[in-house]
């Protein structure tokens, strides 16, 4: 099968997200003039080591935010955000926080998610996340298409849940593993690991 995206794929569901998978979920928390916000984004990844940097992309619009979603709007206001790392034991809370609530409604409160303050930025974080990356925004880049933006940030602080440091390594398997997004309505929790040495 071959298709050009602009011509359509002819399948019952778009295969693009299922092809580029699994993708880690960045559970993005922000604070803005209207209050605190929390939302999961599956277009998320780390992009550099020194200094550590991350990105996530927002790809649609809310009617009560001009041309974007709450997360991007509040990052533009504050210049900061936190990436909470989602794990299998919190999958229901992650899903609940994706509800299209009105701007100014806290997903922390609506979904019963415990919040804590960040240390290096004025932003909430998910207190029980397996890890959280406090970030200062460096760029918000418009992409092709309507309401598509990439947000880039430098990591200024890192929280790791104590039970997820095992023999000196970050390992969230005790918390249900790394949760990732596949295509359609499919998710996966990563439990099965293997090591390989790079060629010298």
KEKOLTOR-807998 format. One record per residue: chain; residue number from 0; y, x, z of N, C-alpha, C in turn; residue in three letters. Coordinates in pm, whole numbers. Layout:
<recs>
<rec 'A'; NUM; <Y; X; Z>; <Y; X; Z>; <Y; X; Z>; 'Ala'> ...
</recs>
This chain:
<recs>
<rec 'A'; 0; <-119; 84; 0>; <0; 0; 0>; <124; 88; 0>; 'Unk'> <rec 'A'; 1; <224; 47; -74>; <355; 112; -75>; <460; 3; -79>; 'Unk'> <rec 'A'; 2; <568; 22; -6>; <679; -73; -18>; <811; 0; 4>; 'Unk'> <rec 'A'; 3; <915; -55; -56>; <1051; -9; -31>; <1112; -102; 73>; 'Unk'> <rec 'A'; 4; <1166; -47; 183>; <1216; -135; 290>; <1313; -243; 242>; 'Unk'> <rec 'A'; 5; <1399; -209; 147>; <1496; -308; 103>; <1432; -423; 25>; 'Unk'> <rec 'A'; 6; <1309; -400; -28>; <1239; -504; -105>; <1144; -586; -18>; 'Unk'> <rec 'A'; 7; <1116; -539; 104>; <1026; -611; 193>; <884; -560; 182>; 'Unk'> <rec 'A'; 8; <803; -588; 284>; <666; -536; 292>; <560; -641; 264>; 'Unk'> <rec 'A'; 9; <596; -767; 269>; <500; -872; 239>; <396; -898; 346>; 'Unk'> <rec 'A'; 10; <406; -834; 460>; <312; -853; 570>; <368; -955; 669>; 'Unk'> <rec 'A'; 11; <284; -1013; 754>; <336; -1110; 851>; <434; -1050; 951>; 'Unk'> <rec 'A'; 12; <421; -919; 979>; <509; -852; 1075>; <547; -715; 1019>; 'Unk'> <rec 'A'; 13; <667; -671; 1054>; <716; -543; 1006>; <632; -428; 1062>; 'Unk'> <rec 'A'; 14; <572; -342; 976>; <487; -234; 1025>; <562; -110; 1073>; 'Unk'> <rec 'A'; 15; <694; -102; 1052>; <767; 22; 1079>; <749; 70; 1222>; 'Unk'> <rec 'A'; 16; <772; -18; 1320>; <760; 23; 1460>; <620; 66; 1496>; 'Unk'> <rec 'A'; 17; <519; 6; 1432>; <381; 42; 1460>; <344; 177; 1400>; 'Unk'> <rec 'A'; 18; <411; 215; 1293>; <384; 344; 1229>; <441; 458; 1313>; 'Unk'> <rec 'A'; 19; <564; 443; 1359>; <629; 545; 1441>; <599; 511; 1587>; 'Unk'> <rec 'A'; 20; <481; 552; 1632>; <435; 513; 1767>; <328; 611; 1814>; 'Unk'> <rec 'A'; 21; <307; 625; 1943>; <379; 557; 2051>; <515; 622; 2075>; 'Unk'> <rec 'A'; 22; <605; 542; 2130>; <739; 591; 2161>; <764; 575; 2310>; 'Unk'> <rec 'A'; 23; <817; 678; 2377>; <850; 661; 2519>; <959; 557; 2536>; 'Unk'> <rec 'A'; 24; <963; 497; 2652>; <1063; 395; 2680>; <1168; 454; 2774>; 'Unk'> <rec 'A'; 25; <1291; 453; 2729>; <1403; 492; 2813>; <1459; 366; 2879>; 'Unk'> <rec 'A'; 26; <1445; 358; 3010>; <1492; 241; 3085>; <1633; 274; 3130>; 'Unk'> <rec 'A'; 27; <1732; 228; 3056>; <1869; 276; 3069>; <1948; 191; 3168>; 'Unk'> <rec 'A'; 28; <2001; 257; 3271>; <2088; 189; 3366>; <2231; 236; 3349>; 'Unk'> <rec 'A'; 29; <2324; 141; 3365>; <2466; 170; 3347>; <2548; 91; 3448>; 'Unk'> <rec 'A'; 30; <2671; 134; 3464>; <2767; 62; 3548>; <2897; 52; 3470>; 'Unk'> <rec 'A'; 31; <2952; -68; 3463>; <3077; -89; 3391>; <3168; -182; 3468>; 'Unk'> <rec 'A'; 32; <3276; -222; 3404>; <3374; -310; 3470>; <3312; -443; 3512>; 'Unk'> <rec 'A'; 33; <3210; -489; 3439>; <3149; -617; 3471>; <3031; -605; 3568>; 'Unk'> <rec 'A'; 34; <2994; -483; 3605>; <2884; -466; 3699>; <2775; -374; 3649>; 'Unk'> <rec 'A'; 35; <2657; -384; 3709>; <2545; -296; 3677>; <2454; -361; 3574>; 'Unk'> <rec 'A'; 36; <2389; -277; 3492>; <2301; -325; 3386>; <2179; -235; 3378>; 'Unk'> <rec 'A'; 37; <2066; -293; 3335>; <1942; -219; 3318>; <1867; -278; 3200>; 'Unk'> <rec 'A'; 38; <1826; -194; 3105>; <1756; -243; 2987>; <1666; -134; 2929>; 'Unk'> <rec 'A'; 39; <1546; -174; 2877>; <1456; -76; 2816>; <1486; -56; 2668>; 'Unk'> <rec 'A'; 40; <1474; 70; 2625>; <1494; 107; 2484>; <1378; 194; 2440>; 'Unk'> <rec 'A'; 41; <1312; 154; 2331>; <1197; 233; 2284>; <1235; 333; 2176>; 'Unk'> <rec 'A'; 42; <1359; 332; 2128>; <1408; 443; 2046>; <1474; 542; 2142>; 'Unk'> <rec 'A'; 43; <1393; 627; 2203>; <1439; 717; 2309>; <1359; 846; 2304>; 'Unk'> <rec 'A'; 44; <1425; 959; 2332>; <1352; 1086; 2343>; <1442; 1195; 2400>; 'Unk'> <rec 'A'; 45; <1378; 1306; 2437>; <1449; 1429; 2472>; <1479; 1504; 2343>; 'Unk'> <rec 'A'; 46; <1594; 1572; 2338>; <1633; 1638; 2213>; <1668; 1786; 2230>; 'Unk'> <rec 'A'; 47; <1681; 1837; 2354>; <1714; 1979; 2373>; <1676; 2021; 2515>; 'Unk'> <rec 'A'; 48; <1647; 2152; 2530>; <1609; 2209; 2660>; <1728; 2259; 2741>; 'Unk'> <rec 'A'; 49; <1817; 2340; 2677>; <1923; 2408; 2752>; <2058; 2384; 2684>; 'Unk'> <rec 'A'; 50; <2146; 2306; 2743>; <2118; 2222; 2859>; <2027; 2107; 2820>; 'Unk'> <rec 'A'; 51; <1954; 2048; 2916>; <1866; 1937; 2880>; <1947; 1818; 2829>; 'Unk'> <rec 'A'; 52; <1901; 1761; 2718>; <1972; 1650; 2656>; <1874; 1543; 2608>; 'Unk'> <rec 'A'; 53; <1921; 1419; 2609>; <1840; 1306; 2567>; <1920; 1218; 2472>; 'Unk'> <rec 'A'; 54; <1849; 1127; 2405>; <1913; 1028; 2320>; <1841; 896; 2331>; 'Unk'> <rec 'A'; 55; <1913; 789; 2306>; <1850; 660; 2281>; <1932; 586; 2178>; 'Unk'> <rec 'A'; 56; <1869; 492; 2111>; <1938; 414; 2009>; <1934; 267; 2044>; 'Unk'> <rec 'A'; 57; <2045; 200; 2021>; <2059; 57; 2039>; <2073; -5; 1901>; 'Unk'> <rec 'A'; 58; <1996; -111; 1874>; <1986; -158; 1735>; <2017; -305; 1712>; 'Unk'> <rec 'A'; 59; <2082; -370; 1804>; <2123; -507; 1777>; <2245; -541; 1861>; 'Unk'> <rec 'A'; 60; <2286; -667; 1855>; <2412; -707; 1916>; <2388; -826; 2010>; 'Unk'> <rec 'A'; 61; <2473; -837; 2112>; <2475; -955; 2199>; <2602; -1034; 2167>; 'Unk'> <rec 'A'; 62; <2594; -1166; 2172>; <2713; -1245; 2138>; <2830; -1225; 2234>; 'Unk'> <rec 'A'; 63; <2800; -1181; 2358>; <2910; -1162; 2454>; <2955; -1017; 2466>; 'Unk'> <rec 'A'; 64; <2910; -933; 2374>; <2958; -794; 2363>; <2999; -772; 2218>; 'Unk'> <rec 'A'; 65; <3113; -712; 2197>; <3165; -699; 2062>; <3090; -590; 1985>; 'Unk'> <rec 'A'; 66; <2997; -632; 1899>; <2931; -541; 1806>; <2823; -452; 1865>; 'Unk'> <rec 'A'; 67; <2778; -477; 1989>; <2676; -390; 2046>; <2606; -465; 2161>; 'Unk'> <rec 'A'; 68; <2540; -391; 2250>; <2475; -447; 2368>; <2545; -398; 2494>; 'Unk'> <rec 'A'; 69; <2504; -452; 2609>; <2567; -415; 2736>; <2561; -266; 2763>; 'Unk'> <rec 'A'; 70; <2444; -203; 2738>; <2427; -61; 2772>; <2529; 26; 2700>; 'Unk'> <rec 'A'; 71; <2540; 11; 2569>; <2632; 94; 2491>; <2776; 65; 2531>; 'Unk'> <rec 'A'; 72; <2810; -63; 2547>; <2947; -99; 2585>; <2985; -33; 2718>; 'Unk'> <rec 'A'; 73; <2893; -35; 2814>; <2926; 21; 2946>; <2927; 173; 2944>; 'Unk'> <rec 'A'; 74; <2845; 235; 2861>; <2849; 382; 2850>; <2981; 426; 2788>; 'Unk'> <rec 'A'; 75; <3029; 351; 2690>; <3160; 384; 2631>; <3269; 372; 2737>; 'Unk'> <rec 'A'; 76; <3259; 273; 2827>; <3357; 256; 2935>; <3351; 370; 3036>; 'Unk'> <rec 'A'; 77; <3228; 404; 3079>; <3213; 494; 3195>; <3187; 639; 3158>; 'Unk'> <rec 'A'; 78; <3126; 662; 3041>; <3091; 798; 3000>; <2963; 849; 3063>; 'Unk'> <rec 'A'; 79; <2887; 764; 3135>; <2765; 808; 3202>; <2657; 701; 3189>; 'Unk'> <rec 'A'; 80; <2531; 745; 3209>; <2417; 654; 3211>; <2301; 725; 3277>; 'Unk'> <rec 'A'; 81; <2199; 648; 3315>; <2079; 706; 3374>; <1958; 659; 3294>; 'Unk'> <rec 'A'; 82; <1869; 752; 3261>; <1743; 719; 3196>; <1635; 717; 3303>; 'Unk'> <rec 'A'; 83; <1583; 599; 3331>; <1473; 582; 3424>; <1344; 585; 3345>; 'Unk'> <rec 'A'; 84; <1246; 661; 3390>; <1121; 674; 3316>; <1026; 563; 3362>; 'Unk'> <rec 'A'; 85; <986; 482; 3265>; <902; 367; 3293>; <756; 410; 3306>; 'Unk'> <rec 'A'; 86; <686; 348; 3401>; <544; 378; 3423>; <466; 247; 3427>; 'Unk'> <rec 'A'; 87; <335; 260; 3418>; <249; 143; 3410>; <262; 49; 3528>; 'Unk'> <rec 'A'; 88; <288; 103; 3648>; <296; 17; 3766>; <423; -67; 3767>; 'Unk'> <rec 'A'; 89; <517; -39; 3678>; <641; -116; 3673>; <658; -190; 3540>; 'Unk'> <rec 'A'; 90; <549; -208; 3467>; <562; -266; 3333>; <620; -407; 3336>; 'Unk'> <rec 'A'; 91; <584; -487; 3437>; <638; -623; 3443>; <788; -622; 3467>; 'Unk'> <rec 'A'; 92; <836; -530; 3553>; <980; -519; 3576>; <1053; -469; 3452>; 'Unk'> <rec 'A'; 93; <991; -374; 3381>; <1051; -325; 3256>; <1069; -442; 3159>; 'Unk'> <rec 'A'; 94; <964; -520; 3142>; <970; -632; 3050>; <1073; -735; 3097>; 'Unk'> <rec 'A'; 95; <1076; -765; 3226>; <1172; -864; 3278>; <1316; -819; 3254>; 'Unk'> <rec 'A'; 96; <1341; -689; 3259>; <1478; -640; 3241>; <1524; -644; 3096>; 'Unk'> <rec 'A'; 97; <1434; -681; 3004>; <1473; -693; 2862>; <1528; -831; 2829>; 'Unk'> <rec 'A'; 98; <1531; -922; 2926>; <1582; -1057; 2901>; <1729; -1051; 2859>; 'Unk'> <rec 'A'; 99; <1769; -1136; 2764>; <1909; -1135; 2716>; <2002; -1208; 2812>; 'Unk'> <rec 'A'; 100; <2025; -1147; 2928>; <2111; -1209; 3029>; <2259; -1195; 2991>; 'Unk'> <rec 'A'; 101; <2344; -1283; 3040>; <2487; -1271; 3011>; <2544; -1139; 3063>; 'Unk'> <rec 'A'; 102; <2641; -1086; 2992>; <2709; -965; 3037>; <2762; -987; 3177>; 'Unk'> <rec 'A'; 103; <2741; -887; 3264>; <2786; -897; 3402>; <2677; -944; 3497>; 'Unk'> <rec 'A'; 104; <2562; -987; 3444>; <2449; -1026; 3527>; <2360; -904; 3548>; 'Unk'> <rec 'A'; 105; <2331; -869; 3670>; <2252; -750; 3701>; <2104; -776; 3681>; 'Unk'> <rec 'A'; 106; <2042; -698; 3593>; <1897; -706; 3575>; <1824; -655; 3699>; 'Unk'> <rec 'A'; 107; <1887; -565; 3774>; <1827; -520; 3900>; <1801; -641; 3990>; 'Unk'> <rec 'A'; 108; <1903; -724; 4005>; <1890; -842; 4092>; <1801; -948; 4029>; 'Unk'> <rec 'A'; 109; <1821; -975; 3901>; <1747; -1083; 3835>; <1596; -1056; 3832>; 'Unk'> <rec 'A'; 110; <1558; -929; 3816>; <1415; -894; 3806>; <1359; -840; 3937>; 'Unk'> <rec 'A'; 111; <1438; -837; 4044>; <1390; -787; 4172>; <1356; -639; 4171>; 'Unk'> <rec 'A'; 112; <1441; -560; 4106>; <1420; -415; 4095>; <1510; -344; 4194>; 'Unk'> <rec 'A'; 113; <1451; -258; 4275>; <1527; -187; 4377>; <1614; -79; 4314>; 'Unk'> <rec 'A'; 114; <1742; -79; 4345>; <1837; 18; 4290>; <1872; 123; 4395>; 'Unk'> <rec 'A'; 115; <1909; 241; 4347>; <1963; 348; 4431>; <2080; 408; 4356>; 'Unk'> <rec 'A'; 116; <2168; 478; 4429>; <2281; 544; 4364>; <2237; 678; 4307>; 'Unk'> <rec 'A'; 117; <2296; 714; 4194>; <2276; 849; 4140>; <2355; 949; 4225>; 'Unk'> <rec 'A'; 118; <2323; 1077; 4210>; <2388; 1183; 4287>; <2502; 1251; 4214>; 'Unk'> <rec 'A'; 119; <2493; 1262; 4080>; <2594; 1338; 4006>; <2686; 1250; 3923>; 'Unk'> <rec 'A'; 120; <2656; 1120; 3913>; <2735; 1027; 3833>; <2748; 896; 3910>; 'Unk'> <rec 'A'; 121; <2847; 816; 3873>; <2867; 684; 3934>; <2788; 582; 3852>; 'Unk'> <rec 'A'; 122; <2661; 565; 3891>; <2570; 482; 3814>; <2450; 448; 3902>; 'Unk'> <rec 'A'; 123; <2392; 330; 3888>; <2269; 301; 3961>; <2149; 362; 3889>; 'Unk'> <rec 'A'; 124; <2040; 377; 3962>; <1912; 416; 3903>; <1803; 329; 3963>; 'Unk'> <rec 'A'; 125; <1686; 328; 3899>; <1573; 253; 3951>; <1511; 336; 4063>; 'Unk'> <rec 'A'; 126; <1519; 287; 4185>; <1477; 366; 4301>; <1329; 405; 4295>; 'Unk'> <rec 'A'; 127; <1244; 319; 4237>; <1100; 344; 4236>; <1048; 399; 4104>; 'Unk'> <rec 'A'; 128; <1138; 434; 4011>; <1093; 495; 3885>; <1024; 628; 3912>; 'Unk'> <rec 'A'; 129; <929; 666; 3827>; <859; 793; 3847>; <952; 912; 3826>; 'Unk'> <rec 'A'; 130; <1056; 893; 3747>; <1159; 996; 3728>; <1285; 928; 3679>; 'Unk'> <rec 'A'; 131; <1397; 992; 3701>; <1525; 941; 3652>; <1612; 1059; 3613>; 'Unk'> <rec 'A'; 132; <1678; 1046; 3499>; <1763; 1151; 3444>; <1907; 1102; 3445>; 'Unk'> <rec 'A'; 133; <1989; 1161; 3529>; <2131; 1128; 3533>; <2200; 1198; 3416>; 'Unk'> <rec 'A'; 134; <2281; 1125; 3339>; <2334; 1179; 3214>; <2484; 1154; 3198>; 'Unk'> <rec 'A'; 135; <2551; 1253; 3142>; <2688; 1236; 3095>; <2684; 1223; 2944>; 'Unk'> <rec 'A'; 136; <2742; 1115; 2894>; <2744; 1091; 2750>; <2823; 1200; 2678>; 'Unk'> <rec 'A'; 137; <2767; 1249; 2568>; <2839; 1345; 2485>; <2888; 1282; 2355>; 'Unk'> <rec 'A'; 138; <2808; 1189; 2299>; <2847; 1123; 2175>; <2784; 985; 2167>; 'Unk'> <rec 'A'; 139; <2856; 892; 2107>; <2798; 766; 2061>; <2819; 766; 1910>; 'Unk'> <rec 'A'; 140; <2710; 770; 1836>; <2716; 789; 1691>; <2677; 659; 1619>; 'Unk'> <rec 'A'; 141; <2767; 603; 1537>; <2728; 485; 1458>; <2626; 527; 1351>; 'Unk'> <rec 'A'; 142; <2528; 442; 1329>; <2427; 464; 1226>; <2446; 364; 1113>; 'Unk'> <rec 'A'; 143; <2374; 384; 1003>; <2376; 288; 893>; <2329; 152; 945>; 'Unk'> <rec 'A'; 144; <2387; 45; 892>; <2349; -89; 933>; <2438; -142; 1044>; 'Unk'> <rec 'A'; 145; <2427; -270; 1069>; <2511; -335; 1169>; <2460; -309; 1310>; 'Unk'> <rec 'A'; 146; <2549; -273; 1400>; <2521; -261; 1544>; <2413; -158; 1576>; 'Unk'> <rec 'A'; 147; <2399; -55; 1493>; <2305; 54; 1519>; <2382; 176; 1570>; 'Unk'> <rec 'A'; 148; <2348; 220; 1693>; <2417; 334; 1754>; <2317; 426; 1820>; 'Unk'> <rec 'A'; 149; <2343; 559; 1812>; <2269; 657; 1891>; <2362; 706; 2001>; 'Unk'> <rec 'A'; 150; <2309; 707; 2123>; <2383; 760; 2238>; <2318; 890; 2279>; 'Unk'> <rec 'A'; 151; <2396; 997; 2288>; <2347; 1129; 2330>; <2410; 1166; 2463>; 'Unk'> <rec 'A'; 152; <2331; 1231; 2549>; <2383; 1271; 2678>; <2322; 1399; 2731>; 'Unk'> <rec 'A'; 153; <2397; 1469; 2815>; <2350; 1589; 2884>; <2301; 1547; 3022>; 'Unk'> <rec 'A'; 154; <2185; 1597; 3060>; <2126; 1562; 3189>; <2192; 1645; 3298>; 'Unk'> <rec 'A'; 155; <2247; 1576; 3399>; <2318; 1643; 3508>; <2242; 1639; 3640>; 'Unk'> <rec 'A'; 156; <2137; 1559; 3648>; <2058; 1548; 3769>; <1923; 1487; 3737>; 'Unk'> <rec 'A'; 157; <1819; 1531; 3807>; <1682; 1483; 3782>; <1618; 1440; 3913>; 'Unk'> <rec 'A'; 158; <1568; 1319; 3918>; <1491; 1267; 4031>; <1345; 1256; 3987>; 'Unk'> <rec 'A'; 159; <1252; 1300; 4071>; <1109; 1284; 4045>; <1045; 1225; 4169>; 'Unk'> <rec 'A'; 160; <967; 1120; 4150>; <898; 1057; 4263>; <796; 1155; 4320>; 'Unk'> <rec 'A'; 161; <794; 1171; 4451>; <712; 1274; 4516>; <564; 1263; 4481>; 'Unk'> <rec 'A'; 162; <511; 1139; 4471>; <369; 1125; 4442>; <334; 1157; 4297>; 'Unk'> <rec 'A'; 163; <436; 1186; 4216>; <413; 1220; 4075>; <431; 1369; 4048>; 'Unk'> <rec 'A'; 164; <437; 1450; 4155>; <431; 1597; 4141>; <295; 1640; 4194>; 'Unk'> <rec 'A'; 165; <209; 1681; 4103>; <70; 1715; 4137>; <42; 1857; 4091>; 'Unk'> <rec 'A'; 166; <11; 1944; 4188>; <-16; 2085; 4159>; <97; 2147; 4077>; 'Unk'> <rec 'A'; 167; <220; 2111; 4114>; <337; 2171; 4051>; <375; 2113; 3916>; 'Unk'> <rec 'A'; 168; <310; 2004; 3875>; <339; 1944; 3744>; <375; 1797; 3761>; 'Unk'> <rec 'A'; 169; <468; 1751; 3678>; <501; 1608; 3676>; <385; 1532; 3613>; 'Unk'> <rec 'A'; 170; <332; 1435; 3685>; <216; 1359; 3638>; <225; 1218; 3694>; 'Unk'> <rec 'A'; 171; <268; 1120; 3614>; <283; 983; 3666>; <155; 899; 3662>; 'Unk'> <rec 'A'; 172; <41; 962; 3639>; <-82; 882; 3634>; <-110; 806; 3763>; 'Unk'> <rec 'A'; 173; <-77; 860; 3882>; <-96; 778; 4002>; <-12; 650; 4001>; 'Unk'> <rec 'A'; 174; <92; 647; 3921>; <178; 529; 3911>; <145; 444; 3788>; 'Unk'> <rec 'A'; 175; <28; 465; 3731>; <-11; 386; 3614>; <11; 455; 3481>; 'Unk'> <rec 'A'; 176; <49; 582; 3483>; <66; 658; 3359>; <200; 634; 3292>; 'Unk'> <rec 'A'; 177; <223; 712; 3189>; <342; 695; 3106>; <325; 565; 3027>; 'Unk'> <rec 'A'; 178; <424; 478; 3029>; <417; 358; 2947>; <494; 383; 2818>; 'Unk'> <rec 'A'; 179; <437; 338; 2706>; <500; 364; 2577>; <494; 238; 2491>; 'Unk'> <rec 'A'; 180; <582; 235; 2392>; <592; 121; 2301>; <518; 153; 2173>; 'Unk'> <rec 'A'; 181; <436; 60; 2129>; <371; 69; 2000>; <443; -30; 1908>; 'Unk'> <rec 'A'; 182; <375; -91; 1816>; <440; -190; 1730>; <417; -330; 1784>; 'Unk'> <rec 'A'; 183; <485; -426; 1718>; <463; -566; 1750>; <488; -592; 1899>; 'Unk'> <rec 'A'; 184; <393; -653; 1971>; <408; -673; 2116>; <318; -578; 2193>; 'Unk'> <rec 'A'; 185; <278; -469; 2131>; <179; -378; 2188>; <245; -263; 2264>; 'Unk'> <rec 'A'; 186; <186; -232; 2381>; <228; -120; 2464>; <103; -39; 2499>; 'Unk'> <rec 'A'; 187; <123; 81; 2552>; <12; 163; 2599>; <54; 237; 2724>; 'Unk'> <rec 'A'; 188; <-44; 260; 2811>; <-23; 347; 2927>; <-106; 472; 2905>; 'Unk'> <rec 'A'; 189; <-43; 588; 2911>; <-111; 714; 2881>; <-178; 767; 3007>; 'Unk'> <rec 'A'; 190; <-309; 784; 2999>; <-388; 838; 3110>; <-472; 958; 3069>; 'Unk'> <rec 'A'; 191; <-512; 962; 2941>; <-607; 1062; 2893>; <-531; 1180; 2835>; 'Unk'> <rec 'A'; 192; <-537; 1296; 2903>; <-463; 1415; 2859>; <-560; 1523; 2814>; 'Unk'> <rec 'A'; 193; <-513; 1609; 2724>; <-587; 1729; 2688>; <-486; 1839; 2661>; 'Unk'> <rec 'A'; 194; <-529; 1964; 2678>; <-442; 2079; 2657>; <-484; 2154; 2532>; 'Unk'> <rec 'A'; 195; <-385; 2216; 2466>; <-411; 2307; 2354>; <-315; 2424; 2365>; 'Unk'> <rec 'A'; 196; <-362; 2543; 2341>; <-277; 2663; 2337>; <-216; 2676; 2198>; 'Unk'> <rec 'A'; 197; <-87; 2706; 2192>; <-23; 2730; 2062>; <-71; 2864; 2006>; 'Unk'> <rec 'A'; 198; <-80; 2875; 1874>; <-114; 3005; 1814>; <-8; 3109; 1846>; 'Unk'> <rec 'A'; 199; <-49; 3235; 1865>; <48; 3341; 1889>; <80; 3409; 1757>; 'Unk'> 
</recs>
